[in-house]
């Protein structure tokens, strides 16, 4: 048995038998140099090494299984203390709760702050959740969820609910019903932003951080898990940062005091997404999102707190939400709520979003389906003429109601460039 223990220990992933283990902080921590201390290491040496290694590494499944199912029953007692056992045993994927037909899974992220090399955009990003319960038909962020759920299923084959969802739900629906909660997000962000770190130095030079660029940070999960608020509390510890939040959730007003506190030493803004003031139309397109009226009230409340808050009319859906009699009431309401700006851009349909959105159009707006398929068959954007006409009309409306128009959010500046496909032919009144 002792020989088996030595064999399993030697197979543990990530251990270097040179006496050091690297960490994310760039420092090095010593533990007993297992095969240098003696030709035949004692059991005490092996146990000590495993205790130290458990602090810094996720062990192999072999060691975890050996400890749980062979060594512990054999001794009739715990081999290590509780915290060491937690480190050695493979972390299971917890089911944190359910809400009607939505299930929440806890997950631990190695990093939550993605730099510009990862985003491919002129900003950094943080997404507290993977997946989004709002279920917007046009959402472009569904592709990443498939990778996450597949990895989770492979790593946690014992979680039947997750495996069943992966095997039975179409990817677009799994994105809305299986939500991953980054439980350690605040700790991961705090490590990334430690003063003097490479990331911290880059960010205090003016690079922006976007919260909710892929999934909504104030979706229903936030009311319970408060991951977004925990991230904001980390930002409140710093100064000189530039942060923006994109959301459809009026729950953002819960954090108005914290946003104002962050704004004293940093630049922070909120961009509330509203594509129409027509409640019934919004319900068809964004079936589980808050009503347009509640979002506009959130804008007004944040402005009362002195928080920089504008609205994103994104995306404008050609033939559905782009009529002048639809856009003018929206801009008028934004101005009345005190919005600092209005930004707008037309629908972009990348491959994964297209698989969900085009069948939705065929069902809900069948007369538009042929033109949508023709327009988005060669790219993910509408044509230059349509985009230019949309901007002209919004500038005209914003000037009329005294609110600024512009792409203050770098997501839209970058992605709205270089449009080249044919337009739908839906002409806006100029």
C-alpha positions, -999 to 999 in steps of 0.1 A, spaced: 0 0 0 29 24 8 43 17 -26 10 25 -42 8 57 -23 43 67 -35 33 59 -71 1 79 -70 18 108 -53 45 108 -80 18 110 -107 2 141 -92 0 168 -118 19 201 -115 44 190 -87 80 197 -92 103 177 -69 128 205 -67 114 220 -36 93 248 -51 58 254 -64 50 285 -85 19 306 -79 -1 332 -97 15 359 -76 49 353 -92 64 342 -58 77 307 -50 68 286 -20 89 259 -6 77 224 5 98 193 14 121 183 -15 106 148 -17 131 128 -36 162 148 -25 157 145 12 162 107 12 165 78 -13 134 63 3 111 91 15 92 84 47 54 84 49 57 116 70 76 133 42 51 123 15 22 135 37 39 168 44 46 173 7 9 166 -2 -3 190 24 19 218 10 11 209 -26 -27 209 -19 -25 246 -11 -13 256 -46 -24 228 -70 -55 209 -81 -44 173 -78 -50 145 -102 -82 124 -99 -60 94 -90 -47 110 -58 -82 123 -49 -98 89 -54 -70 71 -35 -74 94 -5 -112 93 -5 -119 57 -12 -88 37 -2 -66 54 24 -93 71 45 -115 39 49 -83 19 56 -73 42 85 -109 47 97 -100 84 102 -90 115 83 -55 114 70 -52 152 68 -69 182 83 -101 195 68 -85 223 47 -58 200 32 -85 174 23 -104 202 5 -73 211 -15 -65 175 -24 -100 163 -34 -113 174 -68 -136 203 -65 -171 193 -75 -194 215 -95 -221 226 -70 -257 232 -80 -263 265 -62 -301 266 -68 -329 265 -93 -354 291 -104 -384 277 -123 -366 261 -153 -332 278 -147 -304 260 -129 -274 278 -114 -240 261 -111 -211 274 -90 -177 276 -107 -143 290 -98 -125 310 -124 -87 313 -126 -91 348 -139 -121 371 -145 -103 401 -160 -98 396 -198 -73 419 -214 -75 433 -250 -56 404 -264 -84 381 -252 -113 404 -261 -99 415 -295 -114 449 -287 -100 482 -272 -112 474 -237 -109 448 -210 -139 427 -199 -154 410 -169 -185 388 -171 -196 376 -136 -219 350 -151 -217 326 -181 -251 323 -197 -280 348 -193 -316 342 -183 -330 372 -201 -333 351 -233 -329 379 -259 -334 365 -294 -305 385 -309 -279 378 -282 -244 373 -297 -227 358 -267 -242 323 -269 -211 307 -285 -189 309 -253 -215 291 -232 -212 259 -252 -175 256 -245 -180 262 -208 -208 237 -204 -189 210 -224 -158 214 -202 -179 213 -171 -197 181 -182 -163 164 -190 -149 175 -156 -180 166 -136 -196 134 -151 -214 127 -119 -236 159 -122 -265 144 -140 -285 176 -144 -256 193 -162 -250 163 -185 -287 160 -193 -289 196 -202 -259 194 -224 -273 163 -243 -309 174 -246 -311 212 -248 -302 230 -280 -272 253 -273 -292 285 -276 -316 273 -249 -289 259 -226 -274 294 -226 -306 307 -210 -313 279 -186 -279 267 -173 -261 297 -157 -226 294 -143 -218 317 -113 -182 327 -108 -182 324 -71 -146 336 -66 -148 365 -90 -141 392 -65 -110 374 -51 -97 368 -87 -102 405 -95 -85 416 -64 -55 395 -72 -54 409 -108 -56 445 -96 -31 443 -68 -11 476 -68 19 475 -91 9 444 -110 12 445 -148 -25 446 -153 -30 473 -127 -3 495 -143 -19 491 -178 -53 500 -165 -44 531 -146 -29 545 -178 -65 547 -192 -75 514 -207 -112 507 -200 -129 477 -183 -163 466 -194 -186 447 -170 -213 427 -188 -200 429 -224 -212 393 -230 -238 384 -204 -259 407 -182 -243 414 -148 -277 423 -133 -297 393 -145 -319 375 -119 -289 355 -106 -273 387 -93 -302 393 -68 -292 362 -50 -255 357 -56 -243 394 -56 -212 387 -77 -214 420 -96 -217 439 -64 -187 421 -50 -167 432 -81 -177 468 -76 -166 466 -40 -131 457 -53 -131 486 -78 -141 509 -48 -107 500 -33 -89 516 -63 -85 549 -80 -77 560 -115 -96 532 -133 -121 536 -161 -151 512 -159 -184 509 -178 -214 486 -172 -238 473 -198 -271 460 -185 -309 456 -190 -314 450 -153 -330 477 -131 -313 459 -102 -283 481 -110 -300 508 -89 -294 487 -58 -257 496 -62 -262 533 -69 -245 542 -36 -215 520 -45 -213 534 -80 -213 569 -67 -185 560 -43 -165 544 -71 -170 575 -92 -153 597 -66 -119 583 -75 -125 566 -108 -144 571 -141 -175 549 -142 -206 549 -164 -237 527 -168 -253 519 -202 -288 506 -199 -299 487 -230 -334 496 -243 -343 488 -279 -380 498 -279 -406 514 -256 -432 491 -269 -438 466 -241 -455 439 -261 -429 440 -289 -401 439 -263 -417 409 -247 -416 390 -280 -379 399 -286 -366 398 -251 -390 374 -234 -375 374 -199 -359 408 -197 -373 436 -176 -399 459 -191 -387 490 -210 -404 513 -185 -386 497 -156 -353 501 -173 -360 538 -181 -369 543 -144 -335 528 -135 -318 554 -157 -337 582 -139 -328 569 -105 -291 565 -113 -290 601 -126 -306 612 -94 -277 597 -76 -253 615 -99 -242 584 -117 -232 588 -154 -259 568 -172 -270 567 -208 -289 542 -229 -278 518 -256 -304 513 -284 -286 482 -294 -293 465 -315 -317 483 -337 -336 455 -355 -342 464 -392 -378 463 -401 -388 456 -364 -377 485 -342 -363 510 -367 -394 530 -376 -393 567 -368 -425 565 -347 -407 538 -326 -373 556 -322 -385 591 -313 -405 580 -282 -374 561 -270 -351 591 -274 -377 614 -259 -381 592 -228 -343 589 -225 -340 627 -224 -368 630 -199 -350 605 -176 -318 626 -177 -297 601 -198 -263 615 -204 -262 600 -239 -278 578 -264 -258 553 -285 -272 531 -313 -262 506 -338 -279 481 -361 -281 444 -355 -250 423 -359 -255 386 -365 -225 363 -360 -228 326 -368 -240 314 -334 -266 342 -330 -278 336 -365 -288 300 -356 -311 313 -330 -323 347 -345 -332 337 -380 -356 309 -370 -371 334 -346 -377 358 -374 -393 331 -395 -417 323 -367 -425 358 -354 -419 380 -385 -421 357 -415 -424 384 -441 -389 397 -431 -372 363 -432 -361 363 -469 -345 398 -466 -328 389 -434 -313 358 -448 -301 376 -479 -286 405 -460 -267 384 -434 -257 356 -458 -223 372 -465 -215 388 -432 -226 398 -397 -235 434 -403 -260 455 -424 -248 478 -451 -230 511 -449 -259 530 -463 -283 517 -437 -258 523 -408 -251 559 -420 -289 566 -423 -294 553 -388 -267 575 -373 -281 606 -391 -316 600 -378 -304 594 -342 -283 626 -343 -313 645 -355 -335 631 -327 -309 636 -300 -304 672 -311 -341 678 -309 -344 665 -274 -311 678 -261 -293 646 -253 -258 637 -266 -254 610 -293 -223 590 -296 -205 558 -291 -190 564 -256 -188 526 -252 -158 512 -271 -177 479 -278 -197 497 -304 -171 520 -319 -149 490 -328 -176 466 -340 -196 492 -360 -167 499 -384 -161 484 -418 -197 474 -426 -199 461 -462 -229 439 -468 -261 448 -487 -287 466 -467 -322 454 -461 -337 483 -480 -356 496 -450 -352 534 -455 -354 557 -425 -370 591 -428 -344 617 -427 
